């Protein structure tokens, strides 16, 4: 077992929290408590923000682009040296299959590499103005920003937020989810070992009520970047409005997977189960509403169910495991409530719906048919291994049903007709869309949603822009 970081990370080192509170961590695969981690209080938030403000004013904001580039590349190298340790921590705290955990640790390193390289390519513009003279824009750092990350992809999403914020010249206070603080704490440790100055990145595990609210309302926090539920995002938006704090929110989803009859539907059926069941369905991008053109619906369902039954559910430490447990007993209970509702409303279970193992918070991947489009399983984000399939007859009705959702995060379209692909891509109300693919995340491209799936963007250069203030300067002749 790797060494477990269990304290707050302040001013470049691990430190005891002021209240000496602890939160137990439970391995979802065994249901056993394996450690306790410090739980920060509002007083710790004040300490962290003050130290971060000092670090920003005393050098980080004015550090040359070349030096920031060097430090962030060093961070990326340090992360690559510790991929196995990071993966083991991720597996332990949330039950993520070890192969996926390694991939995500590598993704975090790639994110730091991308933004390290972006620093010297990021700047303002010179603008011709009607009065003559010289006009130019500056992209300036904000100061101290808060990054609040979820438990489903704790390490990569922490990197998505921390790396562009640091690259833009900000200091960051990072709050991981209570269920998954270990890799965030390790990120702070490794980043400072790679040369990040003390105070530039602080890590405060703790509850949302104690730490999250204190960060969002702190007068020196200039921006809050949050990934999590729409409900919590709405609360953050309300709190941040008090002092017009900048925010970016990546929230819930109920993404569509659209398969036309002219597509390579066999490939779509074989690959689509993991577009919703990966990470045991605990993914805001999960394509949990599958629309299939009626002429191929029956054979598509048969093949989809066959591929679902072939998925390997079990011990996340095994290389062949594809689906681990749900993150907590409460999360599994929540998903099972949806399944109970589906049974009561007459939905047909093509497969799944049971607990496959006696120990651990496991749940079989579940395929639902004949789900009414007014039912909870169709309309609400379940955040578990549940998918509903439905046939469609025409494109116009399809698009109405696809967009009849408060969410608009991701989705897929399968067709060989280029005109249709472009037409549907424009019409679907989502921030991210894949054609003949299920890939939602690209380090180089913006990621975020429409409607109640949030506002602002992670990743790509759009994220770096979101961590700066845009200033215009005019020089008269």
Legacy VTK file of the C-alpha trace (Angstrom):
# vtk DataFile Version 3.0
C-alpha trace
ASCII
DATASET POLYDATA
POINTS 477 float
0.000 0.000 0.000
1.334 3.500 -0.830
1.982 6.024 1.930
-1.310 7.748 2.728
-1.382 11.568 2.953
-3.723 12.354 5.827
-3.096 16.016 6.763
-3.888 19.380 5.265
-1.356 20.687 2.753
-0.451 24.291 3.619
2.491 26.460 2.605
4.313 23.664 0.846
4.054 21.025 3.576
1.622 18.815 5.443
0.171 20.454 8.542
-2.325 19.565 11.244
-5.732 21.159 10.931
-6.643 23.633 13.629
-9.662 21.698 14.924
-7.944 18.286 14.799
-11.003 16.773 13.135
-10.767 13.584 11.061
-12.896 11.994 8.352
-12.770 8.198 7.959
-12.164 6.847 4.448
-13.806 3.581 3.424
-12.629 1.272 0.652
-15.748 0.793 -1.537
-14.618 -2.677 -2.604
-14.280 -4.014 0.935
-16.480 -1.663 3.012
-13.563 -1.334 5.460
-12.197 1.897 6.953
-8.557 2.140 5.906
-7.514 5.570 7.241
-8.710 8.918 8.577
-7.942 12.247 6.920
-7.872 15.729 8.412
-11.052 17.727 7.904
-10.431 21.449 7.505
-12.517 24.138 9.198
-13.191 27.778 8.197
-10.139 28.865 10.220
-7.977 26.645 7.998
-9.515 28.310 4.956
-8.418 31.691 6.280
-4.880 30.392 6.806
-4.740 28.895 3.317
-6.164 31.923 1.511
-3.887 34.349 3.358
-0.819 32.262 2.510
-1.904 31.957 -1.117
-2.496 35.707 -1.380
0.970 36.348 0.012
2.533 33.895 -2.432
0.726 35.557 -5.341
1.718 39.100 -4.350
5.311 38.212 -3.485
6.285 36.575 -6.720
4.080 34.048 -8.480
2.029 36.601 -10.438
5.200 38.324 -11.656
7.260 35.213 -12.330
8.490 35.163 -15.907
6.548 32.979 -18.350
9.678 30.974 -18.992
10.121 30.160 -15.308
6.454 29.194 -14.853
6.784 26.959 -17.910
9.818 25.246 -16.412
8.085 24.636 -13.073
4.911 23.196 -14.596
6.906 20.857 -16.848
8.748 19.731 -13.715
5.389 19.055 -12.051
4.328 16.940 -15.025
7.562 14.927 -14.840
7.113 14.391 -11.113
3.554 13.155 -11.659
4.746 10.683 -14.291
7.298 9.319 -11.835
4.465 8.619 -9.387
1.713 7.319 -11.699
1.502 3.951 -9.958
1.268 5.539 -6.510
-1.429 7.943 -7.656
-3.349 5.100 -9.300
-3.216 2.954 -6.166
-4.523 5.848 -4.050
-7.371 6.466 -6.491
-8.318 2.801 -6.544
-8.266 2.616 -2.767
-10.428 5.655 -2.068
-13.134 5.345 -4.750
-12.858 1.788 -6.088
-11.717 2.816 -9.563
-10.369 -0.119 -11.632
-6.587 0.026 -11.543
-6.158 0.204 -15.332
-8.464 3.232 -15.486
-6.735 4.808 -12.491
-3.364 4.578 -14.246
-4.793 6.148 -17.390
-6.235 9.023 -15.369
-2.971 9.619 -13.517
-1.278 9.882 -16.899
-4.000 12.265 -18.063
-3.218 14.551 -15.127
0.429 14.683 -16.208
-0.602 15.467 -19.808
-2.742 18.349 -18.574
0.251 19.923 -16.810
2.371 19.402 -19.930
-0.236 21.110 -22.101
-0.533 24.190 -19.908
3.208 24.387 -19.337
3.581 24.652 -23.094
0.671 27.073 -23.390
2.140 29.735 -21.095
4.403 31.300 -23.713
1.683 31.125 -26.390
-0.976 32.899 -24.359
-1.439 36.657 -24.389
-3.442 39.636 -25.518
-3.930 41.415 -28.830
-3.056 44.666 -30.547
-6.173 46.355 -31.908
-6.652 49.059 -34.555
-9.007 51.693 -33.108
-10.803 54.538 -34.838
-9.027 57.291 -32.889
-5.585 56.211 -33.942
-2.914 55.641 -31.355
-2.060 52.212 -30.025
-4.490 49.864 -28.333
-3.648 46.512 -26.777
-5.146 43.975 -24.403
-3.582 42.183 -21.458
-4.519 38.843 -19.905
-3.794 39.260 -16.211
-4.006 36.755 -13.381
-6.875 37.115 -10.932
-5.142 36.326 -7.648
-6.293 33.440 -5.458
-8.808 31.046 -6.990
-10.678 28.127 -5.429
-10.957 24.769 -7.167
-13.637 22.417 -5.820
-13.499 18.947 -7.336
-15.779 15.876 -7.204
-15.175 12.295 -6.092
-15.796 10.513 -9.398
-12.626 11.653 -11.232
-10.706 13.257 -8.354
-7.192 13.421 -9.766
-7.700 14.406 -13.410
-10.307 17.044 -12.614
-8.047 18.536 -9.940
-5.358 18.828 -12.610
-7.852 20.313 -15.108
-8.438 23.177 -12.702
-5.070 23.634 -11.013
-2.823 23.539 -14.080
-4.464 26.318 -16.169
-4.969 28.479 -13.067
-1.279 28.233 -12.177
-0.230 28.703 -15.789
-2.198 31.959 -15.902
-0.352 33.203 -12.806
-2.907 32.535 -10.067
-2.501 30.758 -6.742
-4.963 27.968 -5.964
-6.765 26.617 -2.915
-7.894 23.125 -3.881
-10.786 21.444 -2.054
-11.186 17.736 -2.862
-14.362 15.809 -2.124
-14.601 14.313 1.359
-14.691 10.797 -0.102
-11.563 11.238 -2.241
-8.925 13.606 -0.820
-5.810 11.437 -1.162
-4.711 12.166 -4.732
-5.359 15.896 -4.334
-3.108 15.948 -1.278
-0.479 13.962 -3.167
-0.739 16.471 -6.034
0.115 19.286 -3.638
3.083 17.359 -2.260
4.477 16.381 -5.670
3.952 19.820 -7.196
5.977 21.488 -4.458
8.644 18.790 -4.658
8.888 19.725 -8.348
9.626 23.366 -7.510
6.275 25.060 -7.018
6.856 27.813 -4.419
5.236 27.387 -0.982
1.715 28.781 -0.804
1.010 28.662 -4.531
-1.101 25.504 -4.177
-2.938 24.718 -0.945
-5.061 21.567 -0.442
-7.902 21.535 2.089
-9.894 18.309 2.500
-13.133 18.731 4.401
-16.886 19.042 4.052
-18.589 21.271 1.532
-20.537 23.007 4.288
-17.393 23.919 6.244
-14.732 24.401 3.563
-16.669 24.913 0.343
-18.922 27.665 1.676
-15.998 29.409 3.365
-14.058 29.440 0.105
-16.964 30.653 -2.011
-17.728 33.535 0.366
-14.128 34.522 1.168
-13.483 38.096 -0.033
-9.976 37.294 -1.313
-11.090 34.392 -3.510
-11.438 35.916 -6.959
-12.883 32.901 -8.757
-14.465 29.547 -7.907
-14.194 26.647 -10.332
-16.548 23.827 -9.362
-17.362 20.402 -10.758
-20.222 18.501 -9.148
-23.975 18.319 -8.915
-26.327 20.913 -10.372
-27.890 21.390 -6.946
-24.573 22.347 -5.320
-23.592 24.415 -8.356
-26.760 26.452 -7.943
-25.864 27.146 -4.322
-22.327 28.205 -5.281
-23.741 30.568 -7.873
-26.043 32.142 -5.277
-23.242 32.579 -2.726
-20.786 33.923 -5.313
-23.322 36.490 -6.484
-22.954 38.374 -3.206
-19.662 39.917 -4.317
-19.934 39.131 -8.066
-17.233 36.503 -7.784
-16.209 34.837 -11.052
-17.354 31.235 -11.322
-17.204 28.295 -13.669
-19.509 25.342 -13.110
-19.378 21.884 -14.682
-22.505 20.168 -13.415
-24.863 17.281 -14.079
-25.776 15.561 -17.303
-28.204 13.179 -18.954
-26.423 12.759 -22.241
-27.922 11.215 -25.398
-26.443 8.516 -27.620
-28.095 8.716 -31.061
-27.733 5.824 -33.520
-29.081 6.140 -37.067
-29.763 3.095 -39.224
-27.072 4.017 -41.754
-24.355 3.986 -39.050
-21.919 1.206 -38.302
-24.438 0.251 -35.650
-22.669 -2.985 -34.745
-19.618 -0.996 -33.652
-21.881 1.466 -31.870
-23.650 -1.348 -30.002
-20.361 -2.966 -28.978
-18.812 0.279 -27.719
-21.837 2.067 -26.271
-22.112 0.130 -22.984
-18.833 1.600 -21.738
-20.018 5.084 -22.744
-22.454 4.856 -19.838
-21.081 2.132 -17.544
-17.453 3.276 -17.373
-16.591 4.399 -13.850
-19.656 2.354 -12.830
-21.860 4.999 -14.418
-20.591 7.708 -12.057
-19.876 10.118 -14.883
-21.654 13.344 -15.808
-20.956 12.547 -19.489
-22.578 9.095 -19.303
-24.670 8.504 -22.426
-27.583 7.161 -20.397
-30.349 7.912 -22.927
-29.849 5.804 -26.076
-31.975 6.674 -29.123
-31.890 4.033 -31.879
-33.622 4.275 -35.254
-36.527 1.826 -35.183
-35.464 -0.294 -38.173
-32.342 -1.454 -36.297
-33.648 -1.208 -32.745
-34.169 -4.896 -31.966
-30.802 -6.167 -33.274
-29.051 -3.177 -31.680
-30.581 -3.943 -28.284
-29.611 -7.604 -28.566
-26.009 -6.722 -29.331
-25.900 -3.966 -26.697
-27.143 -6.336 -24.013
-24.659 -9.004 -25.089
-21.784 -6.487 -24.776
-23.104 -5.358 -21.376
-23.220 -8.895 -20.011
-19.613 -9.415 -21.095
-18.317 -6.551 -18.935
-16.017 -7.579 -16.076
-17.383 -6.432 -12.706
-15.285 -7.037 -9.614
-12.116 -6.351 -7.653
-10.696 -3.014 -8.863
-7.165 -4.263 -8.171
-7.449 -6.842 -10.971
-6.153 -5.729 -14.365
-9.125 -7.231 -16.240
-11.781 -5.444 -14.140
-13.826 -2.917 -16.109
-16.422 -1.936 -13.485
-15.635 -1.530 -9.812
-18.012 -0.710 -6.963
-20.044 2.419 -6.519
-18.295 4.954 -4.319
-20.415 4.514 -1.187
-23.302 2.642 0.348
-25.396 5.793 -0.009
-24.641 6.082 -3.717
-25.653 2.467 -4.345
-28.830 2.942 -2.325
-29.673 6.001 -4.428
-29.228 4.062 -7.676
-31.296 1.165 -6.355
-34.131 3.579 -5.557
-34.228 4.451 -9.273
-34.327 0.764 -10.159
-37.205 0.180 -7.750
-39.071 3.072 -9.334
-38.418 1.638 -12.811
-39.842 -1.755 -11.786
-42.937 -0.172 -10.273
-43.552 1.837 -13.431
-43.313 -1.192 -15.707
-39.914 -0.717 -17.308
-38.406 -3.900 -18.722
-35.018 -5.019 -17.393
-33.073 -6.456 -20.323
-30.213 -7.288 -17.948
-28.718 -6.295 -14.606
-30.280 -4.649 -11.592
-28.831 -6.889 -8.875
-25.869 -6.952 -6.526
-23.271 -9.294 -8.071
-21.006 -9.700 -5.025
-21.723 -10.143 -1.299
-19.111 -7.610 -0.182
-18.429 -4.132 -1.519
-20.855 -1.616 -3.025
-21.146 -3.359 -6.382
-24.136 -3.231 -8.718
-24.688 -4.972 -12.053
-24.838 -2.764 -15.161
-28.529 -2.424 -15.945
-30.256 -2.007 -19.325
-33.827 -0.675 -19.255
-36.393 -0.828 -22.052
-39.936 0.558 -22.324
-39.121 3.510 -20.059
-41.697 6.270 -20.203
-40.085 9.601 -21.087
-41.741 11.188 -18.065
-40.191 8.686 -15.649
-37.336 9.560 -13.281
-34.984 7.026 -14.866
-35.334 8.815 -18.186
-35.193 12.411 -16.996
-32.918 12.474 -13.935
-29.191 11.932 -13.576
-28.884 8.543 -11.851
-25.068 8.565 -11.522
-24.859 4.807 -11.575
-24.694 1.887 -14.043
-28.163 2.316 -15.568
-29.087 3.027 -19.195
-32.418 3.342 -21.018
-32.864 2.553 -24.725
-35.707 3.796 -26.924
-36.516 3.671 -30.656
-37.149 6.723 -32.839
-38.766 7.169 -36.253
-37.847 10.598 -37.598
-35.151 13.182 -37.043
-37.402 16.075 -36.070
-39.163 14.165 -33.287
-35.828 12.709 -32.189
-34.292 16.151 -31.704
-37.269 17.357 -29.707
-36.905 14.397 -27.340
-33.116 14.716 -27.124
-33.343 18.378 -26.176
-36.273 17.884 -23.793
-33.904 17.846 -20.830
-32.659 20.431 -18.359
-29.130 19.171 -19.054
-26.802 19.660 -22.007
-23.324 18.346 -21.347
-22.241 15.659 -23.787
-23.464 13.078 -26.282
-22.768 10.963 -29.343
-24.184 10.768 -32.868
-23.682 7.690 -35.041
-24.238 8.054 -38.797
-22.321 7.728 -42.075
-24.221 10.670 -43.554
-21.996 13.733 -43.163
-24.793 16.229 -43.790
-26.947 14.585 -41.148
-24.044 14.427 -38.705
-23.396 18.166 -39.004
-27.092 19.040 -38.938
-27.764 16.999 -35.798
-24.556 18.199 -34.130
-25.720 21.786 -34.539
-29.209 20.999 -33.273
-28.334 18.985 -30.157
-28.159 21.289 -27.133
-24.903 20.197 -25.512
-21.457 21.636 -24.940
-19.576 18.541 -26.092
-20.562 16.141 -28.854
-18.831 13.214 -30.573
-19.637 11.802 -34.006
-19.086 8.051 -34.433
-17.271 8.083 -31.103
-17.871 8.360 -27.359
-14.886 10.568 -26.566
-15.856 13.579 -24.446
-12.525 14.750 -23.069
-9.583 16.158 -25.024
-6.943 18.132 -23.144
-6.589 20.539 -26.050
-10.336 21.241 -26.472
-12.889 23.048 -24.263
-15.136 20.942 -22.026
-18.382 22.121 -20.444
-22.129 22.237 -20.794
-25.249 24.090 -21.832
-28.332 24.789 -19.700
-28.200 23.251 -16.203
-25.013 21.375 -17.062
-23.130 24.523 -16.164
-21.249 27.520 -17.492
-17.637 28.236 -18.349
-15.180 25.681 -19.683
-12.432 23.377 -18.460
-9.526 22.289 -20.678
-8.152 23.843 -23.847
-7.151 27.471 -24.043
-10.676 28.431 -22.999
-9.872 27.273 -19.460
-6.772 29.434 -19.281
-8.759 32.442 -20.500
-11.260 31.747 -17.729
-8.551 32.211 -15.090
-7.614 35.708 -16.269
-9.054 39.189 -16.327
-9.021 40.921 -19.707
-7.673 44.479 -19.576
-7.662 46.972 -22.432
-4.957 49.687 -22.630
-5.096 52.657 -25.027
-2.057 54.800 -25.741
-2.748 58.137 -27.457
-0.470 59.389 -30.193
LINES 1 478
477 0 1 2 3 4 5 6 7 8 9 10 11 12 13 14 15 16 17 18 19 20 21 22 23 24 25 26 27 28 29 30 31 32 33 34 35 36 37 38 39 40 41 42 43 44 45 46 47 48 49 50 51 52 53 54 55 56 57 58 59 60 61 62 63 64 65 66 67 68 69 70 71 72 73 74 75 76 77 78 79 80 81 82 83 84 85 86 87 88 89 90 91 92 93 94 95 96 97 98 99 100 101 102 103 104 105 106 107 108 109 110 111 112 113 114 115 116 117 118 119 120 121 122 123 124 125 126 127 128 129 130 131 132 133 134 135 136 137 138 139 140 141 142 143 144 145 146 147 148 149 150 151 152 153 154 155 156 157 158 159 160 161 162 163 164 165 166 167 168 169 170 171 172 173 174 175 176 177 178 179 180 181 182 183 184 185 186 187 188 189 190 191 192 193 194 195 196 197 198 199 200 201 202 203 204 205 206 207 208 209 210 211 212 213 214 215 216 217 218 219 220 221 222 223 224 225 226 227 228 229 230 231 232 233 234 235 236 237 238 239 240 241 242 243 244 245 246 247 248 249 250 251 252 253 254 255 256 257 258 259 260 261 262 263 264 265 266 267 268 269 270 271 272 273 274 275 276 277 278 279 280 281 282 283 284 285 286 287 288 289 290 291 292 293 294 295 296 297 298 299 300 301 302 303 304 305 306 307 308 309 310 311 312 313 314 315 316 317 318 319 320 321 322 323 324 325 326 327 328 329 330 331 332 333 334 335 336 337 338 339 340 341 342 343 344 345 346 347 348 349 350 351 352 353 354 355 356 357 358 359 360 361 362 363 364 365 366 367 368 369 370 371 372 373 374 375 376 377 378 379 380 381 382 383 384 385 386 387 388 389 390 391 392 393 394 395 396 397 398 399 400 401 402 403 404 405 406 407 408 409 410 411 412 413 414 415 416 417 418 419 420 421 422 423 424 425 426 427 428 429 430 431 432 433 434 435 436 437 438 439 440 441 442 443 444 445 446 447 448 449 450 451 452 453 454 455 456 457 458 459 460 461 462 463 464 465 466 467 468 469 470 471 472 473 474 475 476
